[in-house]
Amino acid sequence: MEKKFEVKLNWKQITLLSVSVTFGYGFILYLLDNELTLKNLVGQSLIYGVAMTLFFIFLFPKLKNKLVGKRVDTIKPGLLADEVLEREIFANLFRGFEGVGGKIFLTNQRLIFKSHSLNIQKGQTNIDYNDIVSVTKRKTFKLRDNGIKITTKKGDEYCFVVNNRDVELKNILDKLNV
């Protein structure tokens, strides 16, 4: 039941990252030094672009898994005496402008979001299943189809970002129909 936190990049992400870093770095160099020749600009951009790409392909995922993984894997929610943990979902919860990283826990009584220790805003958010009036799909920043919005009877809205949104949405909706 317990999943380990892991960062994996596919080739599409690696290619996009390398191209964007290379062109982005070249553009920044151009803005900072107007006397930079096109030949030097292209050469430096390619060298730094390749170096940063190698860093992001090989070192960044390992460092992130090592530093963040332990903090995410050890998150445990505060449960009630008769509450049973049934599912864990890696997620971010938007609190204002900050995407707070952590996990959603589905129990037999409620949905719990618990943040990991690297966040500025820490803590646990509890949402009783009886208080939920709607669970809908949403786009993150109107671009990515990876969001879930939960609305409660009080009118509170909780916007989550998850992987495999359709699967996790079904898991949450199944808990409401029990």
MIDOSE-1310 file (N, C-alpha, C; in nm, 2 decimals, decimal comma, always signed):
residues 178
mekk	+0,08/-0,12/+0,00/+0,00/+0,00/+0,00/+0,09/+0,13/+0,00; +0,20/+0,12/+0,07/+0,28/+0,24/+0,08/+0,37/+0,25/-0,04; +0,37/+0,37/-0,11/+0,45/+0,39/-0,23/+0,57/+0,48/-0,18; +0,68/+0,46/-0,25/+0,80/+0,54/-0,23/+0,81/+0,65/-0,32
fevk	+0,86/+0,77/-0,27/+0,87/+0,89/-0,36/+0,99/+0,87/-0,45; +0,97/+0,90/-0,58/+1,07/+0,88/-0,68/+1,05/+0,98/-0,79; +1,16/+1,04/-0,84/+1,16/+1,13/-0,95/+1,21/+1,05/-1,07; +1,13/+1,04/-1,18/+1,17/+0,98/-1,30/+1,14/+1,08/-1,42
lnwk	+1,24/+1,09/-1,50/+1,22/+1,18/-1,62/+1,22/+1,09/-1,75; +1,12/+1,11/-1,83/+1,11/+1,04/-1,96/+1,19/+1,12/-2,06; +1,21/+1,06/-2,18/+1,29/+1,12/-2,28/+1,23/+1,25/-2,33; +1,10/+1,26/-2,34/+1,03/+1,39/-2,38/+1,07/+1,50/-2,28
qitl	+1,06/+1,47/-2,15/+1,10/+1,57/-2,05/+1,24/+1,61/-2,06; +1,33/+1,51/-2,08/+1,47/+1,54/-2,09/+1,50/+1,63/-2,21; +1,44/+1,59/-2,32/+1,47/+1,67/-2,44/+1,42/+1,82/-2,43; +1,29/+1,83/-2,38/+1,24/+1,96/-2,35/+1,32/+2,04/-2,26
lsvs	+1,37/+1,98/-2,15/+1,46/+2,04/-2,05/+1,59/+2,09/-2,11; +1,65/+2,00/-2,19/+1,78/+2,04/-2,25/+1,77/+2,15/-2,35; +1,67/+2,15/-2,43/+1,65/+2,25/-2,53/+1,61/+2,39/-2,46; +1,52/+2,38/-2,37/+1,48/+2,51/-2,30/+1,60/+2,57/-2,22
vtfg	+1,68/+2,48/-2,15/+1,79/+2,53/-2,08/+1,89/+2,59/-2,17; +1,92/+2,53/-2,28/+2,02/+2,58/-2,38/+1,98/+2,71/-2,43; +1,86/+2,72/-2,48/+1,81/+2,85/-2,54/+1,79/+2,96/-2,44; +1,74/+2,92/-2,32/+1,72/+3,01/-2,21/+1,85/+3,07/-2,16
ygfi	+1,95/+2,99/-2,15/+2,08/+3,04/-2,11/+2,14/+3,13/-2,21; +2,13/+3,09/-2,34/+2,18/+3,17/-2,45/+2,12/+3,31/-2,45; +1,99/+3,31/-2,43/+1,92/+3,44/-2,43/+1,96/+3,53/-2,31; +1,98/+3,47/-2,20/+2,03/+3,54/-2,08/+2,17/+3,60/-2,11
lyll	+2,25/+3,52/-2,16/+2,39/+3,57/-2,20/+2,38/+3,68/-2,29; +2,30/+3,67/-2,39/+2,28/+3,78/-2,49/+2,23/+3,91/-2,42; +2,14/+3,90/-2,33/+2,09/+4,02/-2,27/+2,19/+4,08/-2,18; +2,28/+4,00/-2,11/+2,38/+4,05/-2,02/+2,50/+4,11/-2,09
dnel	+2,53/+4,06/-2,21/+2,65/+4,11/-2,28/+2,62/+4,13/-2,43; +2,59/+4,26/-2,46/+2,56/+4,30/-2,59/+2,67/+4,28/-2,69; +2,79/+4,28/-2,64/+2,91/+4,26/-2,73/+2,95/+4,12/-2,76; +2,87/+4,03/-2,71/+2,89/+3,88/-2,73/+2,86/+3,85/-2,87
tlkn	+2,96/+3,79/-2,94/+2,94/+3,75/-3,08/+2,85/+3,63/-3,09; +2,78/+3,61/-3,20/+2,69/+3,50/-3,23/+2,77/+3,37/-3,21; +2,89/+3,36/-3,26/+2,97/+3,24/-3,25/+2,99/+3,20/-3,10; +3,04/+3,30/-3,02/+3,06/+3,28/-2,88/+2,93/+3,24/-2,80
lvgq	+2,82/+3,31/-2,84/+2,69/+3,29/-2,78/+2,65/+3,14/-2,80; +2,65/+3,10/-2,93/+2,61/+2,96/-2,96/+2,70/+2,86/-2,89; +2,83/+2,88/-2,89/+2,93/+2,79/-2,82/+2,90/+2,78/-2,67; +2,89/+2,90/-2,61/+2,87/+2,90/-2,46/+2,73/+2,84/-2,43
sliy	+2,63/+2,87/-2,51/+2,50/+2,81/-2,48/+2,50/+2,66/-2,49; +2,56/+2,61/-2,59/+2,57/+2,46/-2,61/+2,64/+2,40/-2,50; +2,75/+2,45/-2,46/+2,83/+2,39/-2,35/+2,75/+2,39/-2,22; +2,70/+2,51/-2,18/+2,62/+2,52/-2,06/+2,49/+2,44/-2,06
gvam	+2,43/+2,44/-2,18/+2,31/+2,37/-2,20/+2,33/+2,22/-2,18; +2,43/+2,17/-2,24/+2,47/+2,02/-2,22/+2,50/+1,99/-2,08; +2,58/+2,08/-2,02/+2,62/+2,06/-1,88/+2,50/+2,06/-1,78; +2,41/+2,15/-1,80/+2,29/+2,16/-1,72/+2,20/+2,04/-1,75
tlff	+2,19/+2,00/-1,87/+2,11/+1,88/-1,91/+2,16/+1,76/-1,84; +2,29/+1,74/-1,84/+2,35/+1,62/-1,78/+2,32/+1,63/-1,63; +2,33/+1,75/-1,57/+2,30/+1,76/-1,43/+2,16/+1,72/-1,40; +2,06/+1,77/-1,48/+1,92/+1,74/-1,45/+1,89/+1,60/-1,48
iflf	+1,96/+1,53/-1,57/+1,93/+1,39/-1,61/+1,98/+1,30/-1,50; +2,11/+1,32/-1,46/+2,17/+1,23/-1,37/+2,17/+1,26/-1,22; +2,21/+1,39/-1,19/+2,23/+1,42/-1,05/+2,10/+1,47/-0,98; +2,02/+1,56/-1,05/+1,90/+1,62/-0,98/+1,80/+1,51/-0,93
pklk	+1,77/+1,41/-1,02/+1,67/+1,31/-0,97/+1,72/+1,24/-0,84; +1,85/+1,20/-0,85/+1,91/+1,13/-0,73/+1,91/+1,22/-0,61; +1,95/+1,35/-0,62/+1,95/+1,44/-0,51/+1,81/+1,46/-0,45; +1,72/+1,48/-0,54/+1,58/+1,50/-0,50/+1,52/+1,38/-0,43
nklv	+1,55/+1,26/-0,49/+1,50/+1,14/-0,42/+1,56/+1,12/-0,28; +1,69/+1,16/-0,27/+1,76/+1,14/-0,14/+1,71/+1,24/-0,04; +1,70/+1,37/-0,08/+1,67/+1,47/+0,01/+1,52/+1,48/+0,04; +1,44/+1,48/-0,06/+1,30/+1,49/-0,04/+1,23/+1,36/-0,01
gkrv	+1,28/+1,26/-0,07/+1,22/+1,12/-0,06/+1,20/+1,08/+0,08; +1,30/+1,10/+0,17/+1,29/+1,06/+0,31/+1,18/+1,14/+0,38; +1,17/+1,26/+0,35/+1,07/+1,35/+0,42/+0,92/+1,31/+0,37; +0,91/+1,28/+0,24/+0,78/+1,24/+0,19/+0,74/+1,10/+0,23
dtik	+0,83/+1,01/+0,23/+0,80/+0,87/+0,26/+0,76/+0,85/+0,40; +0,81/+0,93/+0,49/+0,78/+0,91/+0,63/+0,66/+0,99/+0,69; +0,59/+1,06/+0,60/+0,47/+1,13/+0,64/+0,36/+1,04/+0,70; +0,32/+1,06/+0,82/+0,21/+0,98/+0,88/+0,11/+1,08/+0,94
pgll	-0,02/+1,05/+0,90/-0,13/+1,14/+0,95/-0,17/+1,11/+1,09; -0,23/+1,21/+1,16/-0,29/+1,18/+1,29/-0,43/+1,12/+1,26; -0,44/+1,00/+1,31/-0,57/+0,93/+1,29/-0,65/+0,93/+1,41; -0,78/+0,92/+1,40/-0,87/+0,90/+1,51/-0,86/+0,75/+1,56
adev	-0,91/+0,72/+1,68/-0,90/+0,59/+1,74/-0,95/+0,48/+1,65; -1,07/+0,50/+1,59/-1,13/+0,40/+1,51/-1,11/+0,41/+1,36; -1,01/+0,50/+1,32/-0,99/+0,53/+1,18/-0,89/+0,43/+1,12; -0,91/+0,39/+1,00/-0,82/+0,30/+0,93/-0,77/+0,36/+0,80
lere	-0,64/+0,36/+0,78/-0,58/+0,42/+0,66/-0,60/+0,32/+0,54; -0,65/+0,37/+0,43/-0,68/+0,28/+0,32/-0,60/+0,31/+0,19; -0,56/+0,43/+0,17/-0,48/+0,47/+0,05/-0,40/+0,59/+0,07; -0,28/+0,60/+0,01/-0,19/+0,71/+0,01/-0,17/+0,76/-0,13
ifan	-0,18/+0,90/-0,15/-0,16/+0,96/-0,28/-0,06/+1,07/-0,27; +0,04/+1,07/-0,34/+0,13/+1,19/-0,35/+0,06/+1,31/-0,41; +0,06/+1,42/-0,34/-0,01/+1,54/-0,39/+0,04/+1,67/-0,34; +0,00/+1,78/-0,41/+0,02/+1,91/-0,36/-0,11/+1,97/-0,34
lfrg	-0,12/+2,05/-0,23/-0,24/+2,13/-0,20/-0,21/+2,27/-0,21; -0,29/+2,35/-0,29/-0,26/+2,49/-0,30/-0,32/+2,56/-0,18; -0,24/+2,63/-0,11/-0,28/+2,72/+0,00/-0,23/+2,86/-0,04; -0,32/+2,93/-0,09/-0,28/+3,06/-0,15/-0,21/+3,04/-0,28
fegv	-0,09/+3,10/-0,29/-0,01/+3,08/-0,41/+0,09/+2,96/-0,39; +0,11/+2,91/-0,27/+0,20/+2,80/-0,25/+0,14/+2,67/-0,27; +0,21/+2,59/-0,35/+0,17/+2,45/-0,37/+0,24/+2,37/-0,26; +0,17/+2,33/-0,16/+0,22/+2,26/-0,04/+0,23/+2,11/-0,08
ggki	+0,36/+2,06/-0,07/+0,38/+1,92/-0,11/+0,35/+1,83/+0,01; +0,30/+1,71/-0,02/+0,27/+1,61/+0,09/+0,19/+1,49/+0,03; +0,10/+1,44/+0,11/+0,02/+1,32/+0,07/-0,12/+1,34/+0,11; -0,21/+1,28/+0,03/-0,35/+1,27/+0,06/-0,36/+1,12/+0,12
fltn	-0,43/+1,11/+0,23/-0,46/+0,98/+0,29/-0,61/+0,96/+0,28; -0,66/+0,85/+0,22/-0,80/+0,82/+0,23/-0,82/+0,72/+0,34; -0,91/+0,75/+0,43/-0,93/+0,66/+0,54/-1,08/+0,61/+0,53; -1,12/+0,53/+0,63/-1,26/+0,49/+0,62/-1,36/+0,60/+0,67
qrli	-1,30/+0,72/+0,71/-1,39/+0,82/+0,76/-1,37/+0,96/+0,69; -1,25/+0,98/+0,64/-1,22/+1,12/+0,59/-1,10/+1,12/+0,50; -1,09/+1,23/+0,43/-0,97/+1,26/+0,35/-0,88/+1,35/+0,43; -0,75/+1,31/+0,43/-0,66/+1,38/+0,51/-0,54/+1,43/+0,42
fksh	-0,50/+1,55/+0,42/-0,38/+1,60/+0,35/-0,28/+1,63/+0,46; -0,16/+1,57/+0,45/-0,05/+1,60/+0,55/+0,07/+1,65/+0,47; +0,12/+1,77/+0,50/+0,23/+1,82/+0,43/+0,36/+1,76/+0,48; +0,47/+1,77/+0,40/+0,60/+1,72/+0,44/+0,68/+1,84/+0,51
slni	+0,79/+1,81/+0,57/+0,86/+1,91/+0,65/+0,93/+2,02/+0,57; +0,95/+2,00/+0,44/+1,02/+2,11/+0,36/+0,93/+2,23/+0,33; +0,80/+2,22/+0,36/+0,71/+2,33/+0,32/+0,72/+2,45/+0,42; +0,69/+2,56/+0,37/+0,67/+2,68/+0,46/+0,54/+2,66/+0,54
qkgq	+0,44/+2,63/+0,47/+0,31/+2,60/+0,54/+0,30/+2,45/+0,57; +0,30/+2,42/+0,70/+0,30/+2,28/+0,74/+0,16/+2,25/+0,81; +0,14/+2,12/+0,82/+0,02/+2,08/+0,90/-0,07/+1,98/+0,83; -0,18/+1,95/+0,89/-0,27/+1,85/+0,84/-0,41/+1,91/+0,82
tnid	-0,47/+1,88/+0,70/-0,60/+1,92/+0,67/-0,69/+1,80/+0,66; -0,80/+1,81/+0,74/-0,90/+1,70/+0,75/-1,03/+1,74/+0,68; -1,08/+1,65/+0,59/-1,20/+1,68/+0,53/-1,29/+1,55/+0,55; -1,40/+1,56/+0,63/-1,49/+1,45/+0,64/-1,56/+1,42/+0,51
yndi	-1,58/+1,30/+0,48/-1,65/+1,26/+0,36/-1,79/+1,32/+0,36; -1,86/+1,33/+0,47/-1,99/+1,38/+0,48/-2,00/+1,53/+0,45; -1,89/+1,60/+0,46/-1,88/+1,75/+0,44/-1,86/+1,78/+0,29; -1,82/+1,68/+0,21/-1,79/+1,70/+0,07/-1,91/+1,71/-0,02
vsvt	-1,93/+1,82/-0,09/-2,04/+1,83/-0,18/-2,00/+1,80/-0,33; -1,88/+1,83/-0,37/-1,84/+1,80/-0,50/-1,69/+1,77/-0,51; -1,65/+1,68/-0,60/-1,51/+1,65/-0,64/-1,51/+1,66/-0,79; -1,43/+1,76/-0,84/-1,42/+1,78/-0,98/-1,28/+1,78/-1,04
krkt	-1,27/+1,76/-1,17/-1,14/+1,78/-1,23/-1,11/+1,93/-1,25; -0,99/+1,96/-1,25/-0,95/+2,10/-1,27/-0,81/+2,11/-1,34; -0,78/+2,22/-1,41/-0,65/+2,23/-1,47/-0,57/+2,32/-1,38; -0,44/+2,28/-1,37/-0,35/+2,35/-1,29/-0,29/+2,47/-1,37
fklr	-0,31/+2,59/-1,33/-0,27/+2,71/-1,40/-0,33/+2,72/-1,54; -0,45/+2,65/-1,55/-0,52/+2,65/-1,68/-0,45/+2,58/-1,79; -0,35/+2,50/-1,75/-0,26/+2,44/-1,85/-0,26/+2,29/-1,84; -0,24/+2,23/-1,72/-0,22/+2,09/-1,70/-0,34/+2,02/-1,65
dngi	-0,38/+1,91/-1,71/-0,49/+1,83/-1,66/-0,45/+1,74/-1,55; -0,41/+1,79/-1,43/-0,37/+1,71/-1,32/-0,42/+1,75/-1,19; -0,53/+1,83/-1,19/-0,58/+1,89/-1,07/-0,72/+1,83/-1,03; -0,74/+1,83/-0,90/-0,87/+1,78/-0,84/-0,92/+1,89/-0,74
kitt	-1,04/+1,93/-0,76/-1,10/+2,04/-0,67/-1,21/+1,97/-0,58; -1,19/+1,99/-0,45/-1,29/+1,94/-0,36/-1,36/+2,06/-0,29; -1,49/+2,06/-0,30/-1,57/+2,16/-0,24/-1,65/+2,11/-0,12; -1,66/+2,18/-0,01/-1,73/+2,13/+0,11/-1,86/+2,21/+0,13
kkgd	-1,94/+2,16/+0,22/-2,07/+2,23/+0,25/-2,05/+2,37/+0,29; -1,94/+2,40/+0,36/-1,91/+2,54/+0,41/-1,87/+2,63/+0,29; -1,84/+2,57/+0,17/-1,80/+2,65/+0,06/-1,65/+2,65/+0,05; -1,58/+2,58/+0,13/-1,43/+2,58/+0,12/-1,39/+2,50/+0,00
eycf	-1,29/+2,54/-0,07/-1,24/+2,47/-0,19/-1,10/+2,43/-0,16; -1,07/+2,31/-0,19/-0,93/+2,25/-0,18/-0,89/+2,21/-0,32; -0,78/+2,27/-0,37/-0,73/+2,24/-0,50/-0,60/+2,16/-0,49; -0,61/+2,03/-0,54/-0,49/+1,94/-0,53/-0,43/+1,92/-0,67
vvnn	-0,31/+1,89/-0,67/-0,24/+1,84/-0,79/-0,19/+1,70/-0,76; -0,22/+1,61/-0,85/-0,19/+1,47/-0,83/-0,14/+1,41/-0,96; -0,07/+1,30/-0,96/-0,04/+1,22/-1,07/-0,16/+1,12/-1,10; -0,18/+1,08/-1,22/-0,28/+0,99/-1,25/-0,42/+1,04/-1,20
rdve	-0,45/+1,16/-1,24/-0,57/+1,23/-1,19/-0,70/+1,14/-1,20; -0,72/+1,08/-1,31/-0,85/+1,01/-1,33/-0,86/+0,89/-1,24; -0,75/+0,82/-1,21/-0,74/+0,71/-1,12/-0,77/+0,76/-0,98; -0,70/+0,86/-0,94/-0,72/+0,91/-0,80/-0,85/+0,98/-0,78
lkni	-0,91/+1,04/-0,88/-1,04/+1,10/-0,87/-1,14/+0,99/-0,85; -1,13/+0,88/-0,92/-1,22/+0,76/-0,90/-1,21/+0,71/-0,76; -1,08/+0,70/-0,71/-1,06/+0,65/-0,57/-1,13/+0,74/-0,47; -1,12/+0,87/-0,49/-1,19/+0,96/-0,39/-1,34/+0,95/-0,41
ldkl	-1,39/+0,95/-0,53/-1,54/+0,94/-0,55/-1,59/+0,80/-0,50; -1,51/+0,70/-0,51/-1,56/+0,57/-0,46/-1,58/+0,58/-0,31; -1,49/+0,65/-0,24/-1,51/+0,67/-0,09/-1,63/+0,75/-0,06; -1,68/+0,84/-0,14/-1,80/+0,91/-0,12/-1,92/+0,83/-0,14
nv	-1,91/+0,73/-0,23/-2,03/+0,65/-0,26/-2,05/+0,53/-0,17; -1,96/+0,51/-0,07/-1,96/+0,39/+0,01/-2,09/+0,39/+0,10
